[in-house]
Amino acid sequence: MMSDRPPDESSTDAATDVDPTDADTGADSDETAADSSSVTADRFLRWLRRSDDPRSAVVRDVLSAVAIVSLVGLVLFAVSGVWPPLVAIESGSMEPNMNTGDLVFVVATDRFVGDESVADTGVVTLENGRESGYETFDRSGDVVVFRPDGNDSRTPVIHRAHFWVEAGENWVDTEAESANLRGTTCDAVAACPAPHDGFVTKGDNNGMYDQVTNAGAETTVVRPDWVVGKAAFRIPWLGRLRLVLESLLSQSIDIGVHRLTGPSPR
């Protein structure tokens, strides 16, 4: 039998209404948790600054070292315009002007540009440097860091830019020095005629250009956008620290120092 009583709305309302005191309790809990975290952080900072506990001294030293290294890294990056700004030399292809284990400071190609730089590349070639008297690392022209064939997976190479060629140019006959060809003709060089505009490069201690087949860095003519930067100055032997660390740990350690190689002298 149907009931004539109106529905009891109190049961429905009880399911949807929120007691204001419950919200206040939740807010108070959040504030209490925040206050607790703040107190904990303050205690830790006071302990870190004032405690004579050897552990706090170690933490302070580590944080100070990290802060100093970070500051130095930021300054170096601001000056160089590239990251990492320091590279460790792994081979003797640039001897005697750069030796294995040297640490080299690298700058962007638009920094410290010589008057005889090629177009808007920011790079002075050995050929142009001879005419103007521009030298770096005891020889004419800039020493550049580049990716062989523009391949990011290959180890960067640090060699000197010898001369600039244009697409389609038979540079073996027009620009190259015969001593750096060892009898090689254009027909025997994959990068001749030049497939595009760019630099012909060579290690100071190598006998042939990198673009000669099976010689040097084994790369085609180096496009300007493959150039990572220019070598500015070197610190003898300091790069060995990076190389030793990698040898001990058997893995790459990112400490803002790149490994650079140039093929063995030929």
C-alpha positions as CSV (number, residue, x, y, z in Angstrom):
1,M,0.0,0.0,0.0
2,M,1.3,3.4,-1.0
3,S,2.2,5.8,1.9
4,D,0.9,9.3,1.9
5,R,3.8,10.6,3.9
6,P,6.1,13.1,2.0
7,P,9.6,11.8,1.3
8,D,12.1,12.2,4.2
9,E,14.5,14.8,2.7
10,S,16.8,14.7,5.7
11,S,18.4,11.4,4.5
12,T,19.3,12.9,1.1
13,D,20.5,16.1,2.5
14,A,22.8,14.3,4.9
15,A,24.6,12.6,2.0
16,T,25.4,15.9,0.3
17,D,25.8,18.5,2.9
18,V,29.4,19.2,4.2
19,D,29.9,20.1,7.8
20,P,31.8,23.4,7.9
21,T,33.8,22.2,10.8
22,D,35.2,19.3,8.7
23,A,36.6,21.9,6.1
24,D,38.2,23.9,8.9
25,T,39.8,20.7,10.3
26,G,41.3,19.9,6.9
27,A,42.7,23.4,6.5
28,D,44.2,23.3,9.9
29,S,45.8,20.0,9.1
30,D,47.4,21.4,5.9
31,E,48.7,24.4,7.8
32,T,50.1,22.2,10.6
33,A,51.9,20.1,8.0
34,A,53.4,23.2,6.3
35,D,54.5,24.6,9.6
36,S,56.1,21.3,10.5
37,S,58.0,21.2,7.2
38,S,59.2,24.8,7.7
39,V,60.4,24.0,11.2
40,T,62.3,21.0,10.0
41,A,64.0,23.0,7.2
42,D,64.9,25.7,9.6
43,R,66.4,23.2,12.0
44,F,68.4,21.6,9.2
45,L,69.8,24.9,8.0
46,R,70.8,25.9,11.6
47,W,72.5,22.5,12.0
48,L,74.2,22.9,8.7
49,R,75.5,26.4,9.5
50,R,76.4,26.1,13.1
51,S,77.0,22.5,14.0
52,D,80.5,21.1,14.8
53,D,79.3,17.7,13.7
54,P,81.8,16.4,11.1
55,R,78.9,15.4,8.9
56,S,77.7,19.0,8.6
57,A,81.2,20.1,7.7
58,V,81.3,17.6,4.9
59,V,77.9,18.7,3.6
60,R,79.0,22.4,3.8
61,D,82.2,21.6,1.8
62,V,80.3,19.7,-0.9
63,L,77.7,22.4,-1.3
64,S,80.5,25.1,-1.4
65,A,82.3,23.1,-4.1
66,V,79.2,22.6,-6.2
67,A,78.4,26.3,-5.9
68,I,81.9,27.3,-7.0
69,V,82.0,24.8,-9.9
70,S,78.5,26.0,-11.0
71,L,79.6,29.7,-10.9
72,V,82.8,29.0,-12.8
73,G,80.8,27.0,-15.4
74,L,78.3,29.9,-15.9
75,V,81.2,32.4,-16.3
76,L,82.9,30.1,-18.8
77,F,79.7,29.6,-20.8
78,A,79.0,33.3,-20.8
79,V,82.5,34.0,-22.3
80,S,82.6,31.1,-24.7
81,G,79.1,30.8,-25.9
82,V,79.3,27.0,-26.2
83,W,78.8,24.1,-23.9
84,P,80.9,22.4,-22.9
85,P,83.5,25.2,-23.1
86,L,86.4,22.9,-22.3
87,V,87.7,19.9,-24.3
88,A,90.3,17.3,-23.5
89,I,92.7,16.3,-26.3
90,E,93.0,12.6,-26.9
91,S,95.4,12.2,-29.7
92,G,98.6,13.6,-31.2
93,S,97.2,14.8,-34.5
94,M,97.7,18.5,-33.5
95,E,101.2,18.2,-32.0
96,P,103.3,20.0,-31.2
97,N,100.8,22.8,-30.9
98,M,98.3,20.8,-28.9
99,N,99.3,17.6,-27.0
100,T,97.4,14.6,-25.7
101,G,96.0,15.5,-22.3
102,D,95.8,19.2,-22.9
103,L,92.6,21.0,-21.8
104,V,91.4,23.5,-24.5
105,F,89.0,26.4,-24.0
106,V,86.6,26.6,-27.0
107,V,84.5,29.7,-28.0
108,A,81.7,30.1,-30.5
109,T,82.6,31.0,-34.0
110,D,81.1,34.5,-33.6
111,R,83.5,35.3,-30.7
112,F,86.9,37.0,-31.2
113,V,86.5,37.0,-35.0
114,G,89.6,37.8,-37.1
115,D,89.5,40.4,-39.8
116,E,90.2,37.8,-42.5
117,S,87.4,35.4,-41.5
118,V,85.5,33.7,-44.4
119,A,82.2,35.5,-45.0
120,D,80.0,35.2,-41.9
121,T,81.5,31.9,-40.6
122,G,83.7,33.7,-38.1
123,V,86.6,31.4,-39.1
124,V,90.0,32.5,-40.5
125,T,91.6,29.9,-42.6
126,L,95.3,29.1,-42.7
127,E,95.4,30.5,-46.3
128,N,93.8,33.8,-45.2
129,G,95.8,33.9,-42.0
130,R,99.1,33.8,-43.9
131,E,98.2,36.9,-45.8
132,S,97.0,38.9,-42.8
133,G,99.5,37.5,-40.2
134,Y,96.6,36.1,-38.1
135,E,97.8,33.1,-36.0
136,T,96.5,30.7,-33.4
137,F,98.5,28.0,-31.7
138,D,101.7,28.9,-33.5
139,R,100.4,28.7,-37.0
140,S,98.2,30.7,-39.4
141,G,94.4,30.4,-39.2
142,D,91.9,29.1,-36.7
143,V,91.7,25.7,-35.1
144,V,88.1,24.5,-35.2
145,V,86.1,21.8,-33.4
146,F,83.8,20.0,-35.8
147,R,81.5,17.0,-36.3
148,P,82.9,14.8,-39.1
149,D,80.4,14.6,-41.9
150,G,78.0,16.5,-39.6
151,N,77.4,13.2,-37.7
152,D,76.4,13.9,-34.1
153,S,77.2,10.3,-33.1
154,R,80.9,10.7,-34.0
155,T,83.5,12.1,-31.7
156,P,84.2,15.8,-32.5
157,V,87.6,16.5,-34.1
158,I,89.8,19.5,-33.4
159,H,91.9,20.4,-36.5
160,R,93.0,23.6,-38.4
161,A,90.9,25.1,-41.1
162,H,93.2,25.3,-44.1
163,F,91.1,26.9,-46.9
164,W,87.5,27.5,-48.0
165,V,86.0,25.8,-51.1
166,E,82.8,26.3,-53.0
167,A,80.4,23.7,-54.2
168,G,81.6,22.0,-57.4
169,E,85.2,23.3,-57.0
170,N,88.1,21.0,-57.9
171,W,90.0,22.1,-54.8
172,V,92.7,19.5,-55.2
173,D,94.0,21.3,-58.3
174,T,93.0,24.9,-57.3
175,E,93.8,25.3,-53.6
176,A,95.5,22.2,-52.1
177,E,99.2,22.1,-51.4
178,S,100.8,19.0,-53.1
179,A,102.7,18.1,-50.0
180,N,99.3,17.4,-48.2
181,L,98.0,15.3,-51.1
182,R,100.9,12.8,-51.5
183,G,100.1,12.4,-55.2
184,T,96.3,12.1,-54.8
185,T,94.2,13.4,-57.6
186,C,90.7,14.8,-57.6
187,D,89.4,11.6,-59.2
188,A,90.6,9.6,-56.2
189,V,89.0,11.9,-53.6
190,A,85.3,11.4,-52.7
191,A,85.0,15.1,-51.6
192,C,86.4,16.4,-54.9
193,P,84.8,18.3,-56.6
194,A,83.4,19.8,-53.4
195,P,79.9,18.6,-52.7
196,H,79.1,21.9,-51.0
197,D,80.7,25.1,-49.6
198,G,82.9,24.6,-46.6
199,F,86.3,24.1,-45.1
200,V,89.2,21.7,-46.0
201,T,90.9,20.8,-42.7
202,K,94.0,19.1,-41.4
203,G,95.7,18.2,-38.2
204,D,99.0,20.0,-37.7
205,N,100.8,16.7,-37.2
206,N,99.0,14.9,-40.0
207,G,100.5,14.4,-43.5
208,M,97.3,14.8,-45.5
209,Y,94.0,16.7,-45.5
210,D,91.1,15.2,-43.6
211,Q,89.1,15.2,-46.9
212,V,91.6,12.9,-48.7
213,T,90.2,9.4,-48.8
214,N,91.4,7.2,-45.9
215,A,93.3,10.1,-44.3
216,G,92.9,12.3,-41.3
217,A,89.4,12.7,-39.9
218,E,87.8,10.9,-42.9
219,T,85.2,13.6,-43.5
220,T,83.9,15.4,-46.5
221,V,84.3,19.2,-46.8
222,V,83.2,20.7,-43.4
223,R,80.1,22.8,-43.6
224,P,80.1,25.9,-41.4
225,D,77.1,24.5,-39.4
226,W,79.2,21.4,-38.5
227,V,81.7,23.6,-36.7
228,V,81.1,23.5,-32.9
229,G,83.5,26.3,-32.1
230,K,87.1,27.6,-32.2
231,A,90.0,26.8,-29.9
232,A,91.0,29.9,-27.9
233,F,93.8,28.6,-25.6
234,R,95.1,25.5,-23.9
235,I,96.1,24.4,-20.5
236,P,98.8,21.7,-20.7
237,W,98.0,18.3,-19.2
238,L,94.9,19.3,-17.3
239,G,92.7,17.3,-19.7
240,R,94.3,14.1,-18.5
241,L,92.2,14.4,-15.3
242,R,89.1,13.9,-17.4
243,L,90.7,11.0,-19.4
244,V,91.9,9.3,-16.2
245,L,88.5,9.6,-14.6
246,E,86.8,8.0,-17.6
247,S,89.4,5.2,-17.6
248,L,88.8,4.5,-13.9
249,L,85.1,4.5,-14.1
250,S,84.8,3.1,-17.6
251,Q,82.0,5.5,-18.5
252,S,81.5,9.0,-19.8
253,I,81.4,11.6,-17.1
254,D,79.6,14.8,-17.9
255,I,81.6,17.5,-16.1
256,G,81.4,20.1,-18.8
257,V,84.5,18.8,-20.5
258,H,84.2,17.1,-23.9
259,R,86.5,14.4,-25.2
260,L,88.1,15.4,-28.5
261,T,90.1,13.3,-30.9
262,G,91.9,13.6,-34.1
263,P,93.0,10.5,-35.9
264,S,96.6,9.3,-35.3
265,P,99.3,11.2,-37.3
266,R,99.8,9.9,-40.8
